[in-house]
Each structure stands twice: as C-alpha cells, then as structure tokens.
Amino acid sequence: MKLKTVFRYATAAIIAAFGLLTLFLSSSVVFDLFGIRAKEGNYVLIVVVANLISSLLYLSVAYGIVANKTWTTKVLSSSVLVLLIAFAGLFVHINSGGIYETKTIGAMIFRISLTLLFVAASFLLNKRKQIER
C-alpha cells in the first residue's frame, strides 16, 4: 500500500474518531443523556452547539477523504469558522458575567488548533491529488 493511501485512511480514521467522540459528548450535553450534562458543570450552550455542528462536519469530511473528494478542505475550514464564532461567543458570555468552566477556554483552543491541523492534512491530500493529475 502506498504511503499516500495510508496517510489518507489514517487521516480519515482520526477525523472520524474525533467526530464520533465529539458527537457523543456534545449531543449528550445538549440532550442530557447519560448524566454527562451534570458532569460537565457550567457549560456554555453556544460552545456545545458549535462542537455538535463541527462533529457532523468532521464525519462528512472523513467520508470525503475516503471517497477522495476535493471539498473536504472547505468543509473543515467552515468548521474552524463555526468554532471561532463560538469562541467569540464564549468571551461575550464571560464578559457579560456568565458562568463557565475555565477548562472550556483551553478545550476550545485545542479544538480549533486540531481542526486547523485537519485543514492542513486535507489540503495536503487535495494538493497531492492535483499534482498527480
């Protein structure tokens, strides 16, 4: 198996796993499943909803990468945009005196950074495809 094929499937698997984990956790908080909402403490709804939206985008991208589609970079970039808007919303929430968990800031920075890494991987996969043509 070629290295680029291994990279493609490994990238898709990582994005899918992260998407499934995010989907489970965010939907559990939104819909109060399995007592996860209580464990999350003072969650900020805009952040949880943005994570839920991003999880669906991650899963579609995992499919797109496996199916060798070129739109994956754009979809991941839109996920970054959703997360950045939610991050701004978090700071509006904080500055207006809303309660939150301090770990949320670090988690958002991690998620945005990881999604940017996914964007880069998707870009590389698409760039390789264009070079091969």
A tleap script that builds the chain and sets N, CA, C and O, in Angstrom:
source leaprc.protein.ff14SB
mol = sequence {
  NMET LYS LEU LYS THR VAL PHE ARG TYR ALA
  THR ALA ALA ILE ILE ALA ALA PHE GLY LEU
  LEU THR LEU PHE LEU SER SER SER VAL VAL
  PHE ASP LEU PHE GLY ILE ARG ALA LYS GLU
  GLY ASN TYR VAL LEU ILE VAL VAL VAL ALA
  ASN LEU ILE SER SER LEU LEU TYR LEU SER
  VAL ALA TYR GLY ILE VAL ALA ASN LYS THR
  TRP THR THR LYS VAL LEU SER SER SER VAL
  LEU VAL LEU LEU ILE ALA PHE ALA GLY LEU
  PHE VAL HIE ILE ASN SER GLY GLY ILE TYR
  GLU THR LYS THR ILE GLY ALA MET ILE PHE
  ARG ILE SER LEU THR LEU LEU PHE VAL ALA
  ALA SER PHE LEU LEU ASN LYS ARG LYS GLN
  ILE GLU CARG
}
set mol.1.N position { 0.848 -1.178 0.000 }
set mol.1.CA position { 0.000 0.000 0.000 }
set mol.1.C position { 0.893 1.242 0.000 }
set mol.1.O position { 1.874 1.306 0.741 }
set mol.2.N position { 0.552 2.218 -0.827 }
set mol.2.CA position { 1.354 3.424 -0.940 }
set mol.2.C position { 1.217 4.286 0.309 }
set mol.2.O position { 0.202 4.244 1.004 }
set mol.3.N position { 2.251 5.063 0.576 }
set mol.3.CA position { 2.268 5.937 1.743 }
set mol.3.C position { 1.124 6.944 1.715 }
set mol.3.O position { 0.520 7.226 2.750 }
set mol.4.N position { 0.821 7.487 0.537 }
set mol.4.CA position { -0.260 8.468 0.449 }
set mol.4.C position { -1.609 7.834 0.763 }
set mol.4.O position { -2.486 8.498 1.317 }
set mol.5.N position { -1.788 6.572 0.421 }
set mol.5.CA position { -3.031 5.871 0.737 }
set mol.5.C position { -3.135 5.637 2.243 }
set mol.5.O position { -4.205 5.794 2.831 }
set mol.6.N position { -2.031 5.266 2.850 }
set mol.6.CA position { -2.008 5.086 4.304 }
set mol.6.C position { -2.319 6.405 5.001 }
set mol.6.O position { -3.093 6.439 5.957 }
set mol.7.N position { -1.710 7.495 4.518 }
set mol.7.CA position { -1.956 8.822 5.088 }
set mol.7.C position { -3.428 9.208 4.943 }
set mol.7.O position { -4.026 9.756 5.868 }
set mol.8.N position { -4.003 8.919 3.780 }
set mol.8.CA position { -5.420 9.242 3.526 }
set mol.8.C position { -6.318 8.509 4.511 }
set mol.8.O position { -7.165 9.130 5.153 }
set mol.9.N position { -6.148 7.204 4.641 }
set mol.9.CA position { -7.015 6.428 5.520 }
set mol.9.C position { -6.751 6.718 6.995 }
set mol.9.O position { -7.683 6.724 7.800 }
set mol.10.N position { -5.505 6.956 7.352 }
set mol.10.CA position { -5.196 7.305 8.745 }
set mol.10.C position { -5.825 8.646 9.105 }
set mol.10.O position { -6.386 8.800 10.189 }
set mol.11.N position { -5.732 9.608 8.203 }
set mol.11.CA position { -6.337 10.917 8.434 }
set mol.11.C position { -7.844 10.783 8.576 }
set mol.11.O position { -8.436 11.355 9.491 }
set mol.12.N position { -8.459 10.040 7.685 }
set mol.12.CA position { -9.911 9.834 7.746 }
set mol.12.C position { -10.317 9.151 9.051 }
set mol.12.O position { -11.318 9.519 9.666 }
set mol.13.N position { -9.537 8.158 9.469 }
set mol.13.CA position { -9.858 7.430 10.703 }
set mol.13.C position { -9.747 8.336 11.928 }
set mol.13.O position { -10.599 8.288 12.815 }
set mol.14.N position { -8.713 9.151 11.978 }
set mol.14.CA position { -8.531 10.070 13.111 }
set mol.14.C position { -9.660 11.095 13.151 }
set mol.14.O position { -10.218 11.363 14.215 }
set mol.15.N position { -9.994 11.665 12.006 }
set mol.15.CA position { -11.068 12.657 11.945 }
set mol.15.C position { -12.406 12.000 12.310 }
set mol.15.O position { -13.206 12.594 13.033 }
set mol.16.N position { -12.648 10.806 11.826 }
set mol.16.CA position { -13.899 10.109 12.147 }
set mol.16.C position { -13.985 9.800 13.643 }
set mol.16.O position { -15.033 9.992 14.259 }
set mol.17.N position { -12.891 9.326 14.220 }
set mol.17.CA position { -12.891 9.014 15.651 }
set mol.17.C position { -13.140 10.279 16.478 }
set mol.17.O position { -13.924 10.258 17.426 }
set mol.18.N position { -12.477 11.368 16.120 }
set mol.18.CA position { -12.672 12.624 16.825 }
set mol.18.C position { -14.104 13.126 16.621 }
set mol.18.O position { -14.716 13.656 17.549 }
set mol.19.N position { -14.629 12.962 15.424 }
set mol.19.CA position { -16.004 13.364 15.144 }
set mol.19.C position { -17.015 12.563 15.946 }
set mol.19.O position { -17.972 13.125 16.479 }
set mol.20.N position { -16.811 11.257 16.035 }
set mol.20.CA position { -17.729 10.412 16.798 }
set mol.20.C position { -17.679 10.732 18.289 }
set mol.20.O position { -18.715 10.798 18.950 }
set mol.21.N position { -16.479 10.931 18.812 }
set mol.21.CA position { -16.334 11.293 20.223 }
set mol.21.C position { -17.015 12.633 20.498 }
set mol.21.O position { -17.741 12.779 21.482 }
set mol.22.N position { -16.779 13.596 19.632 }
set mol.22.CA position { -17.376 14.919 19.789 }
set mol.22.C position { -18.890 14.846 19.666 }
set mol.22.O position { -19.603 15.496 20.431 }
set mol.23.N position { -19.389 14.066 18.715 }
set mol.23.CA position { -20.833 13.902 18.542 }
set mol.23.C position { -21.458 13.308 19.796 }
set mol.23.O position { -22.494 13.781 20.263 }
set mol.24.N position { -20.832 12.275 20.340 }
set mol.24.CA position { -21.357 11.643 21.550 }
set mol.24.C position { -21.387 12.620 22.718 }
set mol.24.O position { -22.409 12.758 23.390 }
set mol.25.N position { -20.270 13.296 22.960 }
set mol.25.CA position { -20.195 14.177 24.119 }
set mol.25.C position { -21.097 15.405 23.984 }
set mol.25.O position { -21.806 15.760 24.925 }
set mol.26.N position { -21.072 16.045 22.832 }
set mol.26.CA position { -21.876 17.258 22.679 }
set mol.26.C position { -23.371 16.943 22.658 }
set mol.26.O position { -24.160 17.677 23.253 }
set mol.27.N position { -23.771 15.875 21.988 }
set mol.27.CA position { -25.198 15.533 21.981 }
set mol.27.C position { -25.651 15.066 23.361 }
set mol.27.O position { -26.805 15.273 23.738 }
set mol.28.N position { -24.760 14.444 24.110 }
set mol.28.CA position { -25.098 14.032 25.472 }
set mol.28.C position { -25.351 15.233 26.365 }
set mol.28.O position { -26.220 15.184 27.235 }
set mol.29.N position { -24.606 16.306 26.162 }
set mol.29.CA position { -24.826 17.521 26.945 }
set mol.29.C position { -26.104 18.223 26.481 }
set mol.29.O position { -26.931 18.612 27.305 }
set mol.30.N position { -26.266 18.386 25.173 }
set mol.30.CA position { -27.440 19.087 24.644 }
set mol.30.C position { -28.732 18.367 25.029 }
set mol.30.O position { -29.702 19.006 25.439 }
set mol.31.N position { -28.746 17.048 24.900 }
set mol.31.CA position { -29.964 16.282 25.143 }
set mol.31.C position { -29.995 15.627 26.532 }
set mol.31.O position { -30.889 14.832 26.823 }
set mol.32.N position { -29.032 15.959 27.375 }
set mol.32.CA position { -28.937 15.457 28.753 }
set mol.32.C position { -28.989 13.927 28.809 }
set mol.32.O position { -29.823 13.347 29.504 }
set mol.33.N position { -28.093 13.296 28.073 }
set mol.33.CA position { -28.005 11.841 28.037 }
set mol.33.C position { -26.914 11.343 28.988 }
set mol.33.O position { -25.876 11.987 29.137 }
set mol.34.N position { -27.146 10.225 29.612 }
set mol.34.CA position { -26.149 9.505 30.409 }
set mol.34.C position { -25.581 10.323 31.568 }
set mol.34.O position { -24.509 9.990 32.074 }
set mol.35.N position { -26.251 11.359 31.993 }
set mol.35.CA position { -25.784 12.174 33.110 }
set mol.35.C position { -24.548 13.003 32.811 }
set mol.35.O position { -23.912 13.527 33.726 }
set mol.36.N position { -24.204 13.124 31.534 }
set mol.36.CA position { -22.983 13.855 31.156 }
set mol.36.C position { -23.156 15.354 31.382 }
set mol.36.O position { -22.187 16.041 31.703 }
set mol.37.N position { -24.373 15.870 31.220 }
set mol.37.CA position { -24.598 17.305 31.425 }
set mol.37.C position { -24.187 17.720 32.834 }
set mol.37.O position { -23.545 18.755 33.012 }
set mol.38.N position { -24.547 16.929 33.825 }
set mol.38.CA position { -24.200 17.255 35.212 }
set mol.38.C position { -22.688 17.188 35.429 }
set mol.38.O position { -22.136 17.977 36.196 }
set mol.39.N position { -22.022 16.255 34.762 }
set mol.39.CA position { -20.571 16.118 34.899 }
set mol.39.C position { -19.819 17.270 34.250 }
set mol.39.O position { -18.703 17.593 34.657 }
set mol.40.N position { -20.422 17.888 33.244 }
set mol.40.CA position { -19.771 18.992 32.533 }
set mol.40.C position { -19.773 20.280 33.347 }
set mol.40.O position { -18.981 21.180 33.066 }
set mol.41.N position { -20.620 20.387 34.324 }
set mol.41.CA position { -20.644 21.595 35.151 }
set mol.41.C position { -21.285 22.754 34.413 }
set mol.41.O position { -22.343 22.606 33.801 }
set mol.42.N position { -20.642 23.900 34.474 }
set mol.42.CA position { -21.175 25.132 33.884 }
set mol.42.C position { -20.780 25.227 32.417 }
set mol.42.O position { -19.856 25.957 32.058 }
set mol.43.N position { -21.481 24.492 31.585 }
set mol.43.CA position { -21.193 24.514 30.155 }
set mol.43.C position { -21.823 25.752 29.526 }
set mol.43.O position { -22.770 26.323 30.068 }
set mol.44.N position { -21.287 26.159 28.378 }
set mol.44.CA position { -21.820 27.291 27.631 }
set mol.44.C position { -22.455 26.711 26.369 }
set mol.44.O position { -21.780 26.085 25.552 }
set mol.45.N position { -23.752 26.927 26.224 }
set mol.45.CA position { -24.516 26.264 25.169 }
set mol.45.C position { -23.969 26.556 23.771 }
set mol.45.O position { -23.923 25.647 22.942 }
set mol.46.N position { -23.554 27.792 23.483 }
set mol.46.CA position { -23.046 28.109 22.143 }
set mol.46.C position { -21.821 27.262 21.804 }
set mol.46.O position { -21.634 26.874 20.651 }
set mol.47.N position { -20.997 26.979 22.795 }
set mol.47.CA position { -19.801 26.153 22.574 }
set mol.47.C position { -20.205 24.707 22.300 }
set mol.47.O position { -19.661 24.065 21.401 }
set mol.48.N position { -21.148 24.204 23.066 }
set mol.48.CA position { -21.588 22.818 22.889 }
set mol.48.C position { -22.261 22.637 21.530 }
set mol.48.O position { -22.028 21.636 20.853 }
set mol.49.N position { -23.086 23.591 21.130 }
set mol.49.CA position { -23.759 23.503 19.827 }
set mol.49.C position { -22.731 23.596 18.692 }
set mol.49.O position { -22.833 22.870 17.703 }
set mol.50.N position { -21.744 24.485 18.833 }
set mol.50.CA position { -20.686 24.581 17.818 }
set mol.50.C position { -19.925 23.260 17.714 }
set mol.50.O position { -19.583 22.829 16.613 }
set mol.51.N position { -19.661 22.621 18.843 }
set mol.51.CA position { -18.991 21.319 18.830 }
set mol.51.C position { -19.863 20.267 18.146 }
set mol.51.O position { -19.356 19.420 17.411 }
set mol.52.N position { -21.164 20.320 18.388 }
set mol.52.CA position { -22.079 19.383 17.746 }
set mol.52.C position { -22.074 19.576 16.227 }
set mol.52.O position { -22.006 18.603 15.476 }
set mol.53.N position { -22.146 20.814 15.785 }
set mol.53.CA position { -22.093 21.108 14.352 }
set mol.53.C position { -20.768 20.631 13.768 }
set mol.53.O position { -20.741 20.005 12.709 }
set mol.54.N position { -19.673 20.928 14.457 }
set mol.54.CA position { -18.352 20.511 13.976 }
set mol.54.C position { -18.240 18.996 13.895 }
set mol.54.O position { -17.614 18.473 12.973 }
set mol.55.N position { -18.837 18.284 14.845 }
set mol.55.CA position { -18.755 16.821 14.810 }
set mol.55.C position { -19.391 16.273 13.543 }
set mol.55.O position { -18.867 15.340 12.934 }
set mol.56.N position { -20.518 16.849 13.146 }
set mol.56.CA position { -21.169 16.403 11.907 }
set mol.56.C position { -20.311 16.742 10.694 }
set mol.56.O position { -20.234 15.965 9.741 }
set mol.57.N position { -19.671 17.901 10.735 }
set mol.57.CA position { -18.773 18.273 9.643 }
set mol.57.C position { -17.567 17.337 9.588 }
set mol.57.O position { -17.142 16.939 8.504 }
set mol.58.N position { -17.010 16.983 10.755 }
set mol.58.CA position { -15.872 16.049 10.791 }
set mol.58.C position { -16.249 14.713 10.158 }
set mol.58.O position { -15.481 14.150 9.378 }
set mol.59.N position { -17.428 14.212 10.496 }
set mol.59.CA position { -17.843 12.915 9.955 }
set mol.59.C position { -18.037 12.976 8.443 }
set mol.59.O position { -17.681 12.033 7.736 }
set mol.60.N position { -18.595 14.071 7.943 }
set mol.60.CA position { -18.746 14.192 6.491 }
set mol.60.C position { -17.380 14.287 5.816 }
set mol.60.O position { -17.184 13.752 4.725 }
set mol.61.N position { -16.446 14.961 6.460 }
set mol.61.CA position { -15.092 15.076 5.907 }
set mol.61.C position { -14.382 13.724 5.900 }
set mol.61.O position { -13.673 13.403 4.946 }
set mol.62.N position { -14.564 12.940 6.942 }
set mol.62.CA position { -13.948 11.607 6.970 }
set mol.62.C position { -14.421 10.790 5.772 }
set mol.62.O position { -13.630 10.112 5.117 }
set mol.63.N position { -15.714 10.864 5.497 }
set mol.63.CA position { -16.238 10.198 4.297 }
set mol.63.C position { -15.592 10.784 3.043 }
set mol.63.O position { -15.144 10.047 2.164 }
set mol.64.N position { -15.547 12.109 2.967 }
set mol.64.CA position { -15.000 12.782 1.792 }
set mol.64.C position { -13.555 12.428 1.529 }
set mol.64.O position { -13.144 12.297 0.376 }
set mol.65.N position { -12.789 12.274 2.575 }
set mol.65.CA position { -11.376 11.910 2.408 }
set mol.65.C position { -11.257 10.482 1.872 }
set mol.65.O position { -10.474 10.216 0.961 }
set mol.66.N position { -12.034 9.578 2.440 }
set mol.66.CA position { -12.007 8.193 1.954 }
set mol.66.C position { -12.480 8.120 0.507 }
set mol.66.O position { -11.935 7.361 -0.293 }
set mol.67.N position { -13.498 8.914 0.176 }
set mol.67.CA position { -14.054 8.914 -1.180 }
set mol.67.C position { -13.249 9.784 -2.144 }
set mol.67.O position { -13.605 9.926 -3.314 }
set mol.68.N position { -12.151 10.369 -1.633 }
set mol.68.CA position { -11.243 11.148 -2.469 }
set mol.68.C position { -11.903 12.402 -3.054 }
set mol.68.O position { -11.703 12.736 -4.222 }
set mol.69.N position { -12.684 13.083 -2.229 }
set mol.69.CA position { -13.382 14.294 -2.653 }
set mol.69.C position { -12.509 15.523 -2.379 }
set mol.69.O position { -11.683 15.516 -1.466 }
set mol.70.N position { -12.698 16.565 -3.171 }
set mol.70.CA position { -11.875 17.766 -3.032 }
set mol.70.C position { -12.503 18.829 -2.128 }
set mol.70.O position { -11.835 19.810 -1.801 }
set mol.71.N position { -13.737 18.673 -1.721 }
set mol.71.CA position { -14.415 19.678 -0.920 }
set mol.71.C position { -14.076 19.608 0.559 }
set mol.71.O position { -14.543 20.448 1.329 }
set mol.72.N position { -13.291 18.648 0.975 }
set mol.72.CA position { -13.042 18.439 2.401 }
set mol.72.C position { -12.361 19.627 3.075 }
set mol.72.O position { -12.668 19.939 4.226 }
set mol.73.N position { -11.448 20.290 2.384 }
set mol.73.CA position { -10.753 21.436 2.973 }
set mol.73.C position { -11.735 22.571 3.246 }
set mol.73.O position { -11.645 23.228 4.283 }
set mol.74.N position { -12.655 22.804 2.342 }
set mol.74.CA position { -13.649 23.865 2.535 }
set mol.74.C position { -14.571 23.553 3.708 }
set mol.74.O position { -14.908 24.443 4.489 }
set mol.75.N position { -14.973 22.306 3.832 }
set mol.75.CA position { -15.862 21.924 4.929 }
set mol.75.C position { -15.142 22.064 6.266 }
set mol.75.O position { -15.719 22.562 7.232 }
set mol.76.N position { -13.895 21.631 6.327 }
set mol.76.CA position { -13.124 21.783 7.563 }
set mol.76.C position { -12.880 23.254 7.883 }
set mol.76.O position { -12.891 23.645 9.050 }
set mol.77.N position { -12.663 24.062 6.865 }
set mol.77.CA position { -12.488 25.499 7.090 }
set mol.77.C position { -13.763 26.119 7.658 }
set mol.77.O position { -13.703 27.016 8.499 }
set mol.78.N position { -14.911 25.638 7.194 }
set mol.78.CA position { -16.167 26.141 7.754 }
set mol.78.C position { -16.323 25.713 9.212 }
set mol.78.O position { -16.915 26.439 10.011 }
set mol.79.N position { -15.804 24.557 9.556 }
set mol.79.CA position { -15.817 24.115 10.946 }
set mol.79.C position { -14.962 25.039 11.812 }
set mol.79.O position { -15.348 25.383 12.929 }
set mol.80.N position { -13.798 25.440 11.291 }
set mol.80.CA position { -12.952 26.395 12.017 }
set mol.80.C position { -13.718 27.693 12.235 }
set mol.80.O position { -13.663 28.272 13.320 }
set mol.81.N position { -14.424 28.150 11.220 }
set mol.81.CA position { -15.205 29.381 11.334 }
set mol.81.C position { -16.286 29.247 12.408 }
set mol.81.O position { -16.464 30.154 13.222 }
set mol.82.N position { -16.998 28.138 12.417 }
set mol.82.CA position { -18.032 27.889 13.434 }
set mol.82.C position { -17.406 27.921 14.827 }
set mol.82.O position { -17.960 28.522 15.748 }
set mol.83.N position { -16.261 27.279 14.977 }
set mol.83.CA position { -15.596 27.243 16.276 }
set mol.83.C position { -15.095 28.616 16.700 }
set mol.83.O position { -15.173 28.964 17.879 }
set mol.84.N position { -14.586 29.397 15.759 }
set mol.84.CA position { -14.121 30.750 16.086 }
set mol.84.C position { -15.285 31.647 16.505 }
set mol.84.O position { -15.144 32.454 17.423 }
set mol.85.N position { -16.414 31.514 15.848 }
set mol.85.CA position { -17.607 32.278 16.231 }
set mol.85.C position { -18.047 31.884 17.641 }
set mol.85.O position { -18.394 32.742 18.452 }
set mol.86.N position { -18.030 30.581 17.924 }
set mol.86.CA position { -18.396 30.112 19.260 }
set mol.86.C position { -17.399 30.607 20.306 }
set mol.86.O position { -17.785 30.945 21.425 }
set mol.87.N position { -16.119 30.650 19.943 }
set mol.87.CA position { -15.086 31.143 20.860 }
set mol.87.C position { -15.340 32.611 21.183 }
set mol.87.O position { -15.231 33.030 22.335 }
set mol.88.N position { -15.678 33.387 20.158 }
set mol.88.CA position { -16.032 34.799 20.378 }
set mol.88.C position { -17.279 34.882 21.263 }
set mol.88.O position { -17.354 35.714 22.167 }
set mol.89.N position { -18.252 34.014 20.992 }
set mol.89.CA position { -19.460 33.976 21.821 }
set mol.89.C position { -19.157 33.620 23.258 }
set mol.89.O position { -19.796 34.134 24.176 }
set mol.90.N position { -18.185 32.745 23.461 }
set mol.90.CA position { -17.766 32.388 24.820 }
set mol.90.C position { -17.239 33.615 25.550 }
set mol.90.O position { -17.561 33.833 26.718 }
set mol.91.N position { -16.436 34.410 24.869 }
set mol.91.CA position { -15.884 35.598 25.517 }
set mol.91.C position { -16.955 36.657 25.773 }
set mol.91.O position { -16.887 37.376 26.770 }
set mol.92.N position { -17.931 36.757 24.891 }
set mol.92.CA position { -19.068 37.654 25.149 }
set mol.92.C position { -19.809 37.166 26.395 }
set mol.92.O position { -20.170 37.957 27.267 }
set mol.93.N position { -20.027 35.856 26.464 }
set mol.93.CA position { -20.689 35.248 27.618 }
set mol.93.C position { -19.911 35.534 28.909 }
set mol.93.O position { -20.499 35.905 29.925 }
set mol.94.N position { -18.611 35.362 28.860 }
set mol.94.CA position { -17.762 35.600 30.036 }
set mol.94.C position { -17.804 37.070 30.440 }
set mol.94.O position { -17.979 37.394 31.615 }
set mol.95.N position { -17.643 37.957 29.460 }
set mol.95.CA position { -17.615 39.389 29.753 }
set mol.95.C position { -18.957 39.931 30.223 }
set mol.95.O position { -19.006 40.988 30.852 }
set mol.96.N position { -20.040 39.231 29.930 }
set mol.96.CA position { -21.344 39.674 30.414 }
set mol.96.C position { -21.689 39.038 31.762 }
set mol.96.O position { -22.820 39.140 32.237 }
set mol.97.N position { -20.708 38.387 32.364 }
set mol.97.CA position { -20.893 37.831 33.706 }
set mol.97.C position { -21.434 36.419 33.735 }
set mol.97.O position { -21.814 35.932 34.800 }
set mol.98.N position { -21.480 35.753 32.608 }
set mol.98.CA position { -21.982 34.380 32.561 }
set mol.98.C position { -21.032 33.409 33.241 }
set mol.98.O position { -19.819 33.621 33.274 }
set mol.99.N position { -21.601 32.343 33.782 }
set mol.99.CA position { -20.767 31.334 34.435 }
set mol.99.C position { -20.254 30.347 33.387 }
set mol.99.O position { -20.920 30.068 32.390 }
set mol.100.N position { -19.053 29.829 33.642 }
set mol.100.CA position { -18.414 28.914 32.703 }
set mol.100.C position { -17.334 28.145 33.436 }
set mol.100.O position { -16.961 28.488 34.557 }
set mol.101.N position { -16.847 27.124 32.806 }
set mol.101.CA position { -15.712 26.359 33.332 }
set mol.101.C position { -14.445 26.897 32.671 }
set mol.101.O position { -14.424 27.101 31.457 }
set mol.102.N position { -13.395 27.129 33.448 }
set mol.102.CA position { -12.155 27.659 32.872 }
set mol.102.C position { -11.543 26.686 31.868 }
set mol.102.O position { -10.836 27.104 30.951 }
set mol.103.N position { -11.808 25.396 32.037 }
set mol.103.CA position { -11.271 24.400 31.103 }
set mol.103.C position { -11.846 24.576 29.693 }
set mol.103.O position { -11.268 24.089 28.722 }
set mol.104.N position { -12.978 25.269 29.582 }
set mol.104.CA position { -13.616 25.468 28.275 }
set mol.104.C position { -12.727 26.284 27.350 }
set mol.104.O position { -12.680 26.017 26.149 }
set mol.105.N position { -12.026 27.266 27.883 }
set mol.105.CA position { -11.144 28.095 27.055 }
set mol.105.C position { -10.033 27.236 26.460 }
set mol.105.O position { -9.776 27.296 25.258 }
set mol.106.N position { -9.383 26.445 27.288 }
set mol.106.CA position { -8.319 25.555 26.804 }
set mol.106.C position { -8.843 24.515 25.826 }
set mol.106.O position { -8.183 24.191 24.838 }
set mol.107.N position { -10.027 23.996 26.103 }
set mol.107.CA position { -10.627 22.995 25.210 }
set mol.107.C position { -10.939 23.599 23.843 }
set mol.107.O position { -10.761 22.946 22.815 }
set mol.108.N position { -11.400 24.837 23.837 }
set mol.108.CA position { -11.692 25.493 22.557 }
set mol.108.C position { -10.410 25.770 21.772 }
set mol.108.O position { -10.372 25.592 20.554 }
set mol.109.N position { -9.373 26.201 22.464 }
set mol.109.CA position { -8.086 26.431 21.790 }
set mol.109.C position { -7.574 25.116 21.199 }
set mol.109.O position { -7.092 25.087 20.067 }
set mol.110.N position { -7.679 24.033 21.968 }
set mol.110.CA position { -7.256 22.721 21.476 }
set mol.110.C position { -8.071 22.303 20.249 }
set mol.110.O position { -7.507 21.859 19.249 }
set mol.111.N position { -9.406 22.447 20.327 }
set mol.111.CA position { -10.277 22.013 19.228 }
set mol.111.C position { -10.022 22.832 17.969 }
set mol.111.O position { -9.972 22.278 16.871 }
set mol.112.N position { -9.863 24.140 18.116 }
set mol.112.CA position { -9.594 24.985 16.947 }
set mol.112.C position { -8.245 24.608 16.336 }
set mol.112.O position { -8.124 24.505 15.116 }
set mol.113.N position { -7.234 24.402 17.177 }
set mol.113.CA position { -5.905 24.025 16.681 }
set mol.113.C position { -5.939 22.680 15.969 }
set mol.113.O position { -5.353 22.527 14.897 }
set mol.114.N position { -6.620 21.711 16.559 }
set mol.114.CA position { -6.713 20.389 15.947 }
set mol.114.C position { -7.460 20.461 14.619 }
set mol.114.O position { -7.081 19.795 13.656 }
set mol.115.N position { -8.510 21.258 14.565 }
set mol.115.CA position { -9.262 21.395 13.316 }
set mol.115.C position { -8.404 22.065 12.252 }
set mol.115.O position { -8.487 21.706 11.078 }
set mol.116.N position { -7.584 23.031 12.643 }
set mol.116.CA position { -6.645 23.643 11.691 }
set mol.116.C position { -5.642 22.610 11.183 }
set mol.116.O position { -5.253 22.643 10.016 }
set mol.117.N position { -5.228 21.704 12.045 }
set mol.117.CA position { -4.340 20.610 11.628 }
set mol.117.C position { -5.060 19.704 10.622 }
set mol.117.O position { -4.462 19.256 9.644 }
set mol.118.N position { -6.337 19.442 10.869 }
set mol.118.CA position { -7.134 18.655 9.924 }
set mol.118.C position { -7.252 19.384 8.581 }
set mol.118.O position { -7.192 18.756 7.523 }
set mol.119.N position { -7.419 20.707 8.626 }
set mol.119.CA position { -7.479 21.500 7.390 }
set mol.119.C position { -6.184 21.316 6.602 }
set mol.119.O position { -6.211 21.103 5.390 }
set mol.120.N position { -5.050 21.400 7.301 }
set mol.120.CA position { -3.750 21.248 6.638 }
set mol.120.C position { -3.609 19.859 6.011 }
set mol.120.O position { -3.136 19.727 4.882 }
set mol.121.N position { -4.023 18.824 6.752 }
set mol.121.CA position { -3.939 17.460 6.220 }
set mol.121.C position { -4.831 17.305 4.989 }
set mol.121.O position { -4.430 16.696 3.997 }
set mol.122.N position { -6.027 17.853 5.058 }
set mol.122.CA position { -6.939 17.793 3.919 }
set mol.122.C position { -6.364 18.542 2.722 }
set mol.122.O position { -6.456 18.073 1.587 }
set mol.123.N position { -5.778 19.693 2.973 }
set mol.123.CA position { -5.155 20.475 1.907 }
set mol.123.C position { -4.045 19.672 1.242 }
set mol.123.O position { -3.945 19.636 0.015 }
set mol.124.N position { -3.210 19.027 2.058 }
set mol.124.CA position { -2.121 18.215 1.502 }
set mol.124.C position { -2.660 17.062 0.658 }
set mol.124.O position { -2.127 16.768 -0.413 }
set mol.125.N position { -3.703 16.419 1.137 }
set mol.125.CA position { -4.293 15.317 0.366 }
set mol.125.C position { -4.851 15.820 -0.958 }
set mol.125.O position { -4.689 15.166 -1.989 }
set mol.126.N position { -5.502 16.967 -0.939 }
set mol.126.CA position { -6.058 17.530 -2.175 }
set mol.126.C position { -4.962 18.038 -3.093 }
set mol.126.O position { -5.064 17.905 -4.312 }
set mol.127.N position { -3.915 18.620 -2.523 }
set mol.127.CA position { -2.797 19.130 -3.330 }
set mol.127.C position { -2.103 17.973 -4.037 }
set mol.127.O position { -1.765 18.074 -5.216 }
set mol.128.N position { -1.891 16.877 -3.320 }
set mol.128.CA position { -1.271 15.695 -3.946 }
set mol.128.C position { -2.122 15.191 -5.110 }
set mol.128.O position { -1.598 14.776 -6.143 }
set mol.129.N position { -3.418 15.232 -4.930 }
set mol.129.CA position { -4.318 14.767 -5.967 }
set mol.129.C position { -4.185 15.642 -7.217 }
set mol.129.O position { -4.184 15.129 -8.335 }
set mol.130.N position { -4.074 16.956 -7.031 }
set mol.130.CA position { -3.947 17.877 -8.150 }
set mol.130.C position { -2.615 17.689 -8.873 }
set mol.130.O position { -2.549 17.809 -10.097 }
set mol.131.N position { -1.567 17.398 -8.131 }
set mol.131.CA position { -0.254 17.183 -8.730 }
set mol.131.C position { -0.254 15.909 -9.575 }
set mol.131.O position { 0.366 15.856 -10.637 }
set mol.132.N position { -0.954 14.889 -9.091 }
set mol.132.CA position { -0.985 13.605 -9.796 }
set mol.132.C position { -1.750 13.684 -11.114 }
set mol.132.O position { -1.526 12.867 -12.007 }
set mol.133.N position { -2.635 14.641 -11.242 }
set mol.133.CA position { -3.457 14.743 -12.468 }
set mol.133.C position { -2.702 15.315 -13.606 }
set mol.133.O position { -3.251 15.463 -14.698 }
savepdb mol mol.pdb
quit
